[in-house]
Amino acid sequence: MTPKSSSPQTLPPQPGTVYGVVLNDHRSLARFGDALEAAPYKGAPKAPAMYVKPANTVVGDGATVRLPNGETAVEIGATVGIVIGRPAARLTAETALAAVAGYVLVADLSLPHASYYRPAIREKCFDGACPVAARTVPAAETGRLAALKLTICVDGAAVGTRTFAELVRDVPRLLVDVTEFMTLSVGDVLLLGVEYQAPQARVGSSVHIEAGPLGTLGFNIQAATEAAQ
């Protein structure tokens, strides 16, 4: 069920499927270190390392996100979502951006876990694990994504910043690689990727994310309740 909020939340436009990506920035690859060359990984991904954020995860600005029973902390994978504006299959570098309706601020939440090899269903797909800002910002209003600075604040204090200048796959390249094997539909959201070892928030915290022209996104983290289980 959708987590209950103690204050009104602004529901995002109902997206299609939300697709997440990991290890799509050079800072994350550097943090992963030598472990990336060991089994089971044996090197950086040769293709986008993807997963799905199902419909139960999507909540809006102002939501209260209740963690699964027994959990006390969550990683704040603040990122940008590419919103698809037309059916997209077999895109090329020249046609990729024409399929983009705009961009939206997203918090791809994840329970802390060590492995990207085992599918992290419980860790990434709990109720409310994908807060989405209310507005999709047209590409013409966002400027260069590489120049965008994203800031994460927990309880009013800045705990992390990131840019999108060091992506392994930028927007056109990511769209080309993903649509080579699957079709993205209108309303689908393809995330640019979360940072490895993203900042964490604990139960009782208030999270605020801002990213210039993409606006802001806020939500609260609370413990599970009997009513929410």
N, C-alpha and C positions, 0 to 999 in steps of 0.2 A: 504494500500500500504506500501511497505518497506520504512522506513524513508530515506530521502536523506542524504548523507554524504558530508561534506565540504572537506574531505580528503579521499583517497582510503581506502577501508576496505577490510580485508581478509575474504572472505565468508567461513563459516564452512562447512564441509561435510554435505550434506543435511540429517538431521536426520529423523527418523521416528517420532513417537509421543513422545513429551516431557511431562513427568508426574512430577508434583511438589508435595511436602510433607510439611506439617507444624507440629509444636510441636513434632519434632523428636530429640530434645536434651534437656537435663536436665536444662540447663541455661534458655531456653525459658519457660519451665514449671514453674521455680522459678519466672521468671519475671511476668508471668501471675497471679501468686499468688492465693489468695482466690477466685478470680472470676472464676477460673477453676472448683470449686465445686458448683457454683451457676447455675441456669437455664440460658441458655439452655444447657450448657455443662454437668454439673453434673458429673465431673470427667475427668481425662485425657483420651485421646482416647484409646479405647480397640483394635483398628485396625489402620493401617496407614490412616491419614487424608489427602486425595489426591485431586488434581485438575489437569486440563490439560492446558498446554501452547500451543495454536494452532499455525499453520504454520505461520500466519501473525506476530507472536511475535519474530520469530527467525531471528537474524541479526548476523553479524560477528564482529571480532576484528576491531576496528577503526571506528565503525558506529557512526552516529549521531542519537540519539533517541529523537524524538519529542513527548513531552507529550500531552495528550488530551487538547483540548481547555479549557482555564481557570485554568489549573493545573500548579503549580510552583515548586513542590517538589516530589521526588520519593524515596522510600526505596530501598536500594541496598542489596538485598538478595543474597550475594555472597555464592556460594556453589559448590559442586562437583557433576557431573552427572555420573551415571553408564551407560556405553554404552553397549547395549546388542549385543552379538556376534553370538547367535544362538537362535532359537525359545525356549522360556522358559515358561513352564507350570508345576504346581505341583512340584516345586523344593523342595529339602530337604536341610538341613544344609550342607550335604556332597556334594551335586551336584551343589549348588548355584553358587559358584565362577567359575565353568567351563562354565557358560553361559555369563561371563563378557568378552567383547572384550578389555575393558580398561576404562579409566576415563578421563573426560574433565572438564575444568573450565567453570563455568556458572554464570551469574548474573541474578537471578530471580527477575526482577524488579516489584515493586508493588506501586500503589498510596497509600498513608497513609489511613488506615481505621481501625475501632475499632473492628469489629466483624469477627470471623472466622466461625460463624454459617450460616450467609447469604452468598450464593455463590457470590464471589467477581469478577464477570465477567469483568466489566468495569475496576476495579482496577488492575487486573492481566493479562488481555488479550488485552491491547491496542497495537497498532503497535509498534514493536521493543522492547517489554517488556521481551525479553530473549536473550541478547547477549551471544554468545557461542564462546569459543576459537577455533582457527583453527585446532588444533591437538588433536586427541584422543591419550592419552599416555597409552601404554600397561601396564598392571598390574605389570609386572616384573620390570618396570622402576619407578614405583611410590613409592615403599617401603611400609611401614605400614601407612595406612591412618590415624590411630590414632596419629601418630607422625607428621602429616602434619600441618604446620602453615599457615593460610591464612590471608593476610593483605589487607585492603581496604584503598585506598588513594583518597582523593577528593582535586583537585587543588594542588596536591603535598604534602598534609599533611595527615598523617595517622589518620584515624577516627575510625578504628575498626580492631580487630583481632579475629580470632576464630580458634579452633581446632576441630577435629572430634573424640576426645577421650571420649566424654560424650554423645554419641548418645543413644537414647532410643532403636532404632533398628539399629544395624550395618549392613554392606552390606549383609552378608548372611541372617540375620534375616529379613531385609526389603524385599529382593527378595523372601524369602519363604512366607512371609505374603501376598505380592502382587500377586504372581503367584498362590496362593491357589484359587483365584477367577477369575483371568484373565490371558490370554497369552500375554507375551511380545514378540515382533517380532524383527528380526534383524534390528539394527539401532535405535531402540527405546532408549530413554534416561530417566532414573529414577533418579531424583534428591535426594540427601541425606537429603535435607530439608533446609529451611531458618530459621534464628533466628528471634524470636519475638522481635519487636522494633529494627530492623536492622538500621544501619546508613543511613542517608538521604543525598541526593545531590539536589541542586536546579538548576533551569534553568541557563544556562551559565557555569555550572561546567564541569570539565574534571575528569573522574573516571578511576582509575588504580587499578587492582586487581592482586596480585601475590601469588603463592602458590608453592614454591619450584620446584620440578620436573614437576609439571603440567604447569609451565610457567606463562604467564601473559595474561591479557585480559584488553583492554582499550576501552572506548567509551565516547562520549560527550552527555550532556543533553541540549536540546534546547526547546523553546516554540513551540507550534503548529503554522503552517503557513497556509494561505489560500490554497496553493498548496497541502499541506499534508492532508487537511481535505476532 
